[in-house]
Amino acid sequence: MKELFLIRHAEAHTPLGLPDFDRSLTPRGLAQAQALGRTQAQPLSAVEAIYASAAMRTMQTAQVVAQAAGLWAEVKPEEFLYLAHAKAIAQWLGTLPDDLNGLLIVGHNPTMYDLASSMGVALNGFPKCGLVAIRFNAKRWADIGPKRSVAQHISFTP
């Protein structure tokens, strides 16, 4: 079984003049990420690796969620996740080592929505600090997809 966890970054500041890549979480965003980690610690316990867009707000979201959920995996920044399209991420997933079974990706919209949808999850949007977890009946990451999806878990924090 492969488990893919997708989180859209929490609420971020939008100050004038600051590059989008450097935007940090607001106090509300930090609280959202802490709440998500605490309330979803059980499903997230299957996470063995964490990749986040290298943008500040996604890295902060990933680190706060991981700490609040008690995850041991180190958050790895992945530059390409910042502007990647869902199709590129799906192809990248296929290159991951098959001994890895639980993966968390923290990214941006519309990419997280598009990726979840491409994996067979029916969503009406993907709010900030939302979590979608998908379990696949597959032994290899190259084999995951909507036809292999056997379970889904969705948590959208208010």
N, C-alpha and C positions, 0 to 999 in steps of 0.2 A: 504494500500500500504506500502511496505517496500522498502527502498532505501539503497543500499550498495555502498559505495565509497571506491575505492582501490587506494592507491598511493604507488608507489615504491620510496624509499628514493632518495634524490638528490645526486649529485656527492660528493664523500668523499675522504679524503686523504688516501694514502696507504703507510705510512712510515714503513720502516723496523723495525722489532722488536716490534711494537705495536700490541697488540691482536686485532683481527678483531672486536670484540665487542666494543672496545674503539675508533674506528675510528670516527673522526669528519668531518663535512662538510667543503669543500673547499670554498673559497670566491665565486667561480662560483656556487657551490651547494647552498649556502645561497641565491644568486641572483635567481637561478632557483626556489627555494621554495617560495621566495617573489613574483616572477612573477606569479607562479601558483596560489597562494592565491588571488592575485589581479585580475587576469583575469578570475578566476573561482569562484569568490565570490558568484555569483548568484546561480549556481547549488549547491555549497557547503552550501548555507544558510539552506538547509534541514537537515544538520548534527545536531544531538542531543547528540551524544557520540563519543568520539575519543579514539581509542586504537592504540598503536604503540608498535612495538617490543621494548624491553628495551635497545637495542643497541643505542649508542650515536647518530649515524647518522640518525636513524629513529626518535628518540625523537626530535632531532633538526629540522628535516624536518617537523614533525607534528606541533611543536610549531610555527615555522615560517609561515607555511601555515595557521594555525588557526588564528594567529595574523593578517596576511595580508588580510585574508578573513573576518575578523571581527567576528569570531565565538566565542560564549560564552562558549562552552563546554571545560572542562579541559582535557588535554591530559593524558591518563592513560597508564602507562607502563605495558605491558603484556609480562612476561618472555617467555612464550611458543611460542610466535610469532617469536622469533629469529630463531629457527630451525624447526618450524612446517612445515608440508606438507599441501598442499591444502585440502586434505581430512579431516585432523584433524581440520583445521580452519572451514570448512563447518559444521562439527559436533558441534564445539563450538558455531557457529552462532545459531544453533538450540536450544541452552540452554539460549539464551538471553531473557530478559523480553519482552513480546509482546506489551507492551505499548511504547516501543522504536521503532521509525519508521525510523530514519535516522542515519546510522552508518558509520563512517570513520575508515578504517584500514590503517595504514602506515607500510609497511613491506619491504621484500626483494624479489629479484628474485632468483630462478625461481618460487617461491611460488606465488607471485602476478599474474604472467602470468598464472600459472596453475589454480589458483582459478578463475580468470576471465574466462578462457576457460571452466572450469567445470560448470560455470553459463551460458554458451551459447554465450559468447562474442568471435567473430572471430578476432583474433589479429595476426599480424606478428611481434611479439616481444613486449616488455614492457620496454621502455627506462627509464632511471633514471628521477625521478620527473614527471613521467607520471601519469595521472589520468584516471581511468575507473569508471563510475557511472552506476549502473544498478538499474532499478525500477522493482519491482515484484508485480504482482497481487496476493498478499497474506496478510493475517492478522496475521500470525504467522511466526516467523523466521524459525521454523522447516519445513515450507512448501515452502521455496524459492528454486529455481533451474531453470534450463534452460527452462523448460516448462511453468514456471510462469513469465518469463522475458517479460516485455511489452515495455520497453524503455531502450536505452543505450546512453551514452554520453562518448566520448573519447577525451582527450586532452593531447597531447604530446608536452611539451615545447622544443624549439630548444636548 
